[in-house]
Structures are given as structure tokens and as C-alpha cells.
Amino acid sequence: MSELGEFLKAKRAAVSPEDVGLPPIGNPRRVKGLRREEVAMLAAVSVDHYTRLEQGRVAAASENLLAGIARALRLTAAEHEYLRMLVQVRPDRSGPLVPEVSPAVRDLLDTLPTPAFVLGPRTDILAWNAAAAALFVDFGEIPAQQRALVRLVFLEPRMRAVFKDWEAVAAEAVDRLRMAAARTPGDSRLMQLVGELSVRDADFRRWWAGHGVRALAGGRKRVHHPVVGDMELDWQVLQVLSAPEQSLVTYTAPIGSPSHEALRILASWAAQSPDTRTEEARALESDR
């Protein structure tokens, strides 16, 4: 079954007749959630047309049809956008990663006192500043082809240890990866990434099979750093208008908060030489 079919089937299963005001007839039901004919009725479309859409036998669909299906299945705004992406026909995007990060954006990264990095369309970390390397891991030590953020969240122990709410962070990363996959259908490198993570991590397999979709642009994360301790950081995703496939991710804390002071100390620590940082970290660890 196609990704579109799997997505629609999963969303049908998540909605009960009672959720949408239908009588629970036919119990025990052979199908979990809504039947195809029930979705078709709620979306004001023929059962045959909806069935062909779910089976991947419809090349295009109107916005009114997709809006009706979104209402019937109680899709979120992000899930509705994802449905549009799956139905649309797009060219293969398995070519070059993205254009180089511009010198101006790299200069911006270097001037920011807080952790920040630039992401590509496959969640590749394309550029970063010293504070981001100090908070997470020195991304320069990791081969470029293995530098996808979602891959590091699951497979890099040092990155994984930073997040105190790792499961929430990881599940969110999977949902954002699914959105990225919809934007670039046929992207062989992205599919290789999904395949690798599916083989190597049971949590990834479970969350990927859940067909979750999110397009978050910000939030708050609880992190731990061996030198400056626990912090609550606000993160934001900012679009790089000069390179639409790139986005700038920043981590900040409210001015005057303990986390803001910890970030200031982290920036100072990051500016030291690697040997000095290592010695200081060991000294702090031994004091604890």
C-alpha cells in the first residue's frame, strides 16, 4: 500500500463513529475506527472515488475534496497539509543536498551568543556555531552524510543524553521527518535515512508506523549539560528567505532566568580552547 493509503487508513482507525456523531452500528465492527463508506459520506464524496484515492489510483484531487476528508478524519492543520503533499505529484528530489549556506548566514551564526544551527530539507545540519557544538556535540566530528538531526537524536549517545525529555523530542523529530518526506517524494537519500533508523531503533519504527505529522516552529526543551547543568531553552525555527530549503534553529532563554545565565556561561566555556574545556569539564564532574 502507498504512503497515502497507509496514512488515510491509520487516520480512519483513529476516529470512532461516536467521535463524528455516527451511531455505533455493526458492533462488533470488523474494522477499527471508520469504514471507507463512512469517511466518504462525511466528506461528501462517492465511496468509489474515496476508495480509489486511498488505493493510490487517483492522480489528483480538488482542495474541496481534501478539505472534506480532513474534516471527516479530524486531521490537524499539519496533517491536512501533509495530505495535500501526498496527493500532489512532485518531481524526484534526490539530487544535490542544498546550495551551500551563504557567507552572510554563517556570519550570523558566528555572531549569535546562543546555540544555533542551519537545517537542510532532510534535517541535515549544514552549519552551526560554537555554542551549538558546546551544547550538543561537535558536529564537525561527524561525517556530513551522517549529520541529519533526526539521526543524531536517535543514534548519537552524546546528543541523546542532552535532552531530559528525550522521548518527546524524538517523537517530534519523527513527525517532522515525515513532513520532510512528503515535501520531497522519491528522495532516495531520505528514504535511506528512514530505512537505517527503522532497522536500528525500535522506538523510531513504532513512531514512524504511527503516521504522526507535525510542523512545529518553536517550543521549549529541557536539556542537561555536564558543565552548566540543567536548562530550559526556548527553540525557534526561522526561515532563511534567501534559501527556502534551509532554516535557522535557535535556542534561547528568558533574560534574567537561571537558564539565561547558564547559556552565558556555556558561551564563555565554548570560547575556550578544547584542552581547557576538557579539563574544566572533568573538574566539575569530579566535584559532583
C-alpha positions as CSV (number, residue, x, y, z in Angstrom):
1,M,0.0,0.0,0.0
2,S,1.2,3.5,-0.8
3,E,2.1,6.1,1.9
4,L,-1.1,7.9,1.1
5,G,-3.1,4.7,1.7
6,E,-1.3,3.9,4.9
7,F,-1.8,7.4,6.2
8,L,-5.6,7.5,5.4
9,K,-6.0,4.0,6.8
10,A,-4.2,5.0,10.1
11,K,-6.3,8.1,10.4
12,R,-9.5,6.2,9.8
13,A,-8.6,3.8,12.5
14,A,-8.1,6.6,15.0
15,V,-11.6,8.0,14.7
16,S,-14.6,6.2,16.1
17,P,-18.2,6.6,14.8
18,E,-19.2,8.3,18.0
19,D,-16.4,10.9,17.5
20,V,-18.1,12.2,14.4
21,G,-21.7,11.7,15.5
22,L,-22.4,8.4,13.8
23,P,-24.3,5.6,15.5
24,P,-22.1,2.7,16.5
25,I,-23.9,0.2,14.3
26,G,-22.5,-3.1,13.3
27,N,-20.8,-4.0,16.6
28,P,-18.6,-5.8,16.9
29,R,-17.1,-3.9,14.0
30,R,-14.7,-5.7,11.6
31,V,-12.8,-2.5,11.0
32,K,-11.3,-0.4,13.8
33,G,-12.4,3.2,13.5
34,L,-14.4,4.5,10.5
35,R,-15.2,2.4,7.4
36,R,-14.4,3.8,4.0
37,E,-18.1,4.4,3.2
38,E,-18.4,6.4,6.4
39,V,-15.5,8.6,5.5
40,A,-16.9,9.1,2.0
41,M,-20.3,10.1,3.4
42,L,-18.8,12.6,5.9
43,A,-16.6,14.0,3.1
44,A,-19.5,14.3,0.6
45,V,-17.7,12.1,-2.0
46,S,-18.6,8.8,-3.6
47,V,-17.4,5.6,-1.9
48,D,-15.7,4.6,-5.2
49,H,-13.8,7.9,-5.5
50,Y,-12.6,7.8,-1.9
51,T,-11.6,4.1,-2.3
52,R,-9.6,4.8,-5.4
53,L,-7.9,7.8,-3.6
54,E,-6.9,5.6,-0.6
55,Q,-5.6,2.9,-3.0
56,G,-3.5,5.4,-4.9
57,R,-5.5,5.2,-8.1
58,V,-6.3,8.9,-8.2
59,A,-3.6,11.2,-9.6
60,A,-5.1,14.5,-8.4
61,A,-7.8,15.7,-6.0
62,S,-9.5,19.0,-5.5
63,E,-8.9,21.2,-2.5
64,N,-12.6,20.8,-1.6
65,L,-12.3,17.0,-1.6
66,L,-9.2,17.1,0.6
67,A,-10.8,19.6,3.0
68,G,-13.8,17.3,3.3
69,I,-11.6,14.3,4.1
70,A,-9.6,16.3,6.6
71,R,-12.8,17.3,8.4
72,A,-14.1,13.7,8.3
73,L,-10.9,12.3,9.8
74,R,-10.4,15.2,12.2
75,L,-6.9,16.0,10.8
76,T,-4.8,18.7,12.3
77,A,-3.6,21.6,10.2
78,A,-0.3,19.9,9.8
79,E,-1.9,16.6,8.8
80,H,-4.1,18.4,6.3
81,E,-1.0,19.9,4.7
82,Y,0.6,16.5,4.7
83,L,-2.4,15.0,2.9
84,R,-2.1,17.7,0.2
85,M,1.6,16.9,-0.2
86,L,0.9,13.2,-0.7
87,V,-1.8,13.8,-3.3
88,Q,0.3,16.3,-5.3
89,V,2.6,14.9,-8.0
90,R,6.1,16.3,-7.5
91,P,9.4,15.7,-9.3
92,D,12.1,13.4,-7.9
93,R,14.2,15.4,-5.4
94,S,17.1,13.0,-4.8
95,G,19.7,15.3,-6.4
96,P,22.2,17.5,-4.6
97,L,21.6,18.3,-0.9
98,V,21.0,22.0,-1.0
99,P,23.0,25.1,-2.0
100,E,25.9,26.0,0.3
101,V,25.0,28.0,3.4
102,S,25.7,31.6,2.4
103,P,28.6,33.5,4.0
104,A,26.1,36.0,5.4
105,V,24.2,33.3,7.2
106,R,27.4,31.8,8.5
107,D,28.5,35.2,9.8
108,L,25.1,35.5,11.5
109,L,25.6,32.1,13.2
110,D,29.0,33.2,14.5
111,T,27.7,36.4,16.0
112,L,24.9,34.7,17.9
113,P,25.8,34.1,21.6
114,T,23.3,31.3,21.9
115,P,23.3,27.8,20.3
116,A,22.1,27.9,16.7
117,F,22.4,25.8,13.5
118,V,21.1,25.7,9.9
119,L,19.0,22.7,8.8
120,G,18.5,21.4,5.3
121,P,15.4,19.7,3.9
122,R,16.3,16.3,5.2
123,T,17.1,17.7,8.7
124,D,20.8,17.8,7.7
125,I,22.8,20.1,10.0
126,L,24.6,22.3,7.4
127,A,26.2,24.9,9.6
128,W,26.4,25.6,13.3
129,N,28.1,28.0,15.8
130,A,30.4,27.2,18.7
131,A,27.6,27.4,21.3
132,A,25.6,24.7,19.4
133,A,28.7,22.5,19.3
134,A,29.3,23.1,23.0
135,L,25.7,22.3,24.0
136,F,25.2,19.2,21.8
137,V,28.2,17.7,20.1
138,D,31.0,18.9,17.8
139,F,29.1,18.3,14.5
140,G,32.4,18.6,12.7
141,E,33.5,15.2,14.1
142,I,30.6,13.6,12.4
143,P,30.7,12.8,8.6
144,A,28.4,15.1,6.6
145,Q,26.3,12.2,5.3
146,Q,25.5,11.2,8.9
147,R,24.8,14.7,10.2
148,A,20.9,14.6,10.0
149,L,19.4,15.9,13.2
150,V,16.9,13.1,13.5
151,R,19.7,10.6,13.1
152,L,21.7,12.2,15.8
153,V,18.8,12.3,18.2
154,F,18.4,8.5,17.9
155,L,21.9,7.2,17.2
156,E,24.4,9.7,18.8
157,P,24.6,8.9,22.6
158,R,26.0,12.4,23.4
159,M,23.2,14.1,21.6
160,R,20.6,11.8,23.1
161,A,21.9,12.4,26.6
162,V,21.3,16.2,26.3
163,F,17.5,16.0,26.2
164,K,15.9,15.3,29.5
165,D,12.5,14.6,27.8
166,W,14.2,12.5,25.1
167,E,11.1,10.5,24.1
168,A,9.0,13.7,23.4
169,V,11.9,15.2,21.4
170,A,12.5,12.0,19.4
171,A,8.8,11.5,18.6
172,E,8.6,15.2,17.4
173,A,11.7,14.6,15.2
174,V,10.0,11.6,13.6
175,D,6.8,13.6,12.8
176,R,8.9,16.4,11.3
177,L,10.8,13.9,9.2
178,R,7.6,12.5,7.8
179,M,6.6,16.0,6.8
180,A,10.0,16.4,5.1
181,A,9.5,13.1,3.3
182,A,6.2,14.5,1.9
183,R,7.9,17.6,0.6
184,T,10.5,15.6,-1.3
185,P,8.8,12.4,-2.5
186,G,11.1,9.9,-4.2
187,D,14.2,11.3,-2.3
188,S,16.4,8.2,-2.2
189,R,18.7,9.6,0.5
190,L,15.8,10.5,2.8
191,M,14.4,7.0,2.3
192,Q,17.8,5.5,3.1
193,L,17.7,7.5,6.4
194,V,14.3,6.2,7.2
195,G,15.4,2.7,6.4
196,E,18.5,2.9,8.6
197,L,16.6,4.3,11.6
198,S,13.9,1.7,11.2
199,V,16.4,-1.1,11.3
200,R,18.5,0.3,14.2
201,D,15.9,1.7,16.6
202,A,12.6,0.1,17.8
203,D,11.2,3.5,19.0
204,F,11.7,5.0,15.6
205,R,9.9,2.1,14.0
206,R,7.0,2.5,16.3
207,W,6.6,6.2,15.9
208,W,7.1,6.1,12.1
209,A,4.4,3.5,11.9
210,G,2.1,5.8,13.8
211,H,1.9,8.3,10.9
212,G,2.2,11.3,13.1
213,V,2.7,14.7,11.4
214,R,3.9,17.9,13.0
215,A,5.2,21.2,11.6
216,L,6.2,22.9,14.8
217,A,8.1,26.3,14.6
218,G,9.0,26.6,18.2
219,G,8.7,25.4,21.8
220,R,10.6,24.7,25.0
221,K,13.0,21.9,25.7
222,R,14.6,20.7,29.0
223,V,18.3,19.9,28.5
224,H,21.2,18.9,30.6
225,H,24.9,19.9,30.0
226,P,27.7,18.4,32.0
227,V,29.3,21.8,32.7
228,V,26.4,24.2,33.2
229,G,23.8,21.8,34.4
230,D,20.0,21.8,33.7
231,M,18.4,24.4,31.4
232,E,15.0,25.2,30.0
233,L,15.5,26.6,26.5
234,D,13.1,28.1,24.0
235,W,13.8,27.0,20.5
236,Q,12.6,28.6,17.2
237,V,12.7,27.7,13.6
238,L,13.3,30.7,11.3
239,Q,13.1,30.5,7.5
240,V,16.1,31.6,5.5
241,L,14.4,33.5,2.7
242,S,17.5,33.6,0.5
243,A,17.5,29.8,0.6
244,P,13.9,28.5,1.1
245,E,15.1,24.9,1.8
246,Q,17.2,26.0,4.7
247,S,16.0,27.0,8.2
248,L,17.8,28.5,11.2
249,V,17.2,26.9,14.6
250,T,18.0,28.9,17.7
251,Y,18.0,28.1,21.4
252,T,17.5,31.0,23.9
253,A,16.2,31.5,27.4
254,P,14.3,34.4,29.1
255,I,16.7,37.2,30.1
256,G,17.5,37.1,33.8
257,S,16.5,33.5,34.2
258,P,18.9,30.8,35.5
259,S,18.9,29.2,32.1
260,H,19.9,32.5,30.5
261,E,22.9,32.7,32.9
262,A,23.8,29.1,32.2
263,L,23.8,29.9,28.4
264,R,26.1,32.8,29.1
265,I,28.5,30.6,31.0
266,L,28.2,28.0,28.2
267,A,29.1,30.6,25.6
268,S,32.2,31.6,27.6
269,W,33.2,27.9,28.0
270,A,32.8,27.3,24.3
271,A,35.2,30.2,23.6
272,Q,38.0,28.4,25.5
273,S,40.5,26.1,23.9
274,P,39.4,22.4,23.6
275,D,42.0,21.3,26.1
276,T,40.9,23.9,28.7
277,R,37.3,22.9,28.2
278,T,38.1,19.2,28.7
279,E,40.0,19.9,31.9
280,E,37.2,22.2,33.3
281,A,34.5,19.6,32.5
282,R,36.5,16.9,34.3
283,A,37.0,19.1,37.3
284,L,33.3,20.0,37.5
285,E,32.3,16.3,37.1
286,S,34.6,15.3,39.9
287,D,33.1,17.9,42.2
288,R,29.6,16.4,41.8
